């Protein structure tokens, strides 16, 4: 039990395991949370032993976490991982009150280390700043560009984590040990929190994006929501994309499990979008939404008929749908930190920058070693595997 001061009254903050339903109800009562912290995500990561935890102040649940436990080979000790979590109040100056009971519980469960990714923004850059950085030969990384905004909350979180002994994990080119530290997002509300219009969002895009959206429409690209039965068609195109772009594709079963798990929590949580031209599937994407946060999660496109701009057409359909659903941000997910024009990753950044959004840096992923001998062996294992 950890005391937590609220005004002049000291109330206890306690932690205990909660049911998936309690977890779902808590998430549903918030404006938003990462889909990686929903109880349904436990079914997607079935190879991990999952547990839902809740923080309580009196009888009221005030925080929640999905913990994924990965067992070490031949040893009954676990890495406890909280991707983009936990879902707690990160704005205060007493993180220890939240983290201490969580760490104590996970230690009792056999964790040799805890890894978490605080969902806290530290810096932001406008699309114009990113574009100028790519054009400037003296700029190599996003961090070389003075940010549009530095978050006081983010700075306070990082300072407290250092003080509490947590260790920031290195991010190779901007991708951390698990989830990306840098993302590209399109705000769907203005500075006063009022919803932006479709016309306003479209006007914020660069000329090439607007032209490609218009070309997709004029070429006769038809974008529609798909169903679970369309996952096979999506996957076939996704495998084609993986071969072209040289990455390892996930199996069809992974997407079927994801679709079933997230749709079971909320019928609108996951959507499959299909862009067709003259009956040919030219682009397909998976979108996820939790409350006011919408994500572009996976995408695929055909090499043939790239000139009809199906990828731009399907993205615009997803953005419009997010606006209609009341989302406040459309998240295009990870980018690397590189702004070097010769880096092969910069093309992805340029594609996303064209949407007129902003680059966002999060606090990154942090480890707290609980058994330093095992943790050191774990680091050596990861280094050899990498």
Secondary structure, DSSP 8 states (H G I E B T S, - for coil): -EEEEETTEEEEEEEEE--HHHHHHHHHTSS---GGGSTTHHHHTTTSEEEEEEEEETTEEEEEEEEEEEE-TTSS-EEEEETT--BS--SSS-HHHHHHHHHHHHHHTTEEEEEE----EEEEEEHHHHHHHHH-TT--BGGGS--SEE-HHHHHHHHHHHHTT-EE---BTTB-SSSBSEEEEEESB-TTS-B--HHHHHHHS-HHHHHHHHHHHHTT-EEEE--GGGHHHHHHHHHHHHHHHT-----HHHHHHHHHHHHHH-TTSEEEEEEEETTEEEEEEEEEEETTEEEEEEEEE-STTGGG-HHHHHHHHHHHHHHHTT-SEEEEEE--SB--TTSTTHHHHHHHHTTT-EEEEE---EEEESSHHHHHHHHHHHHHH-
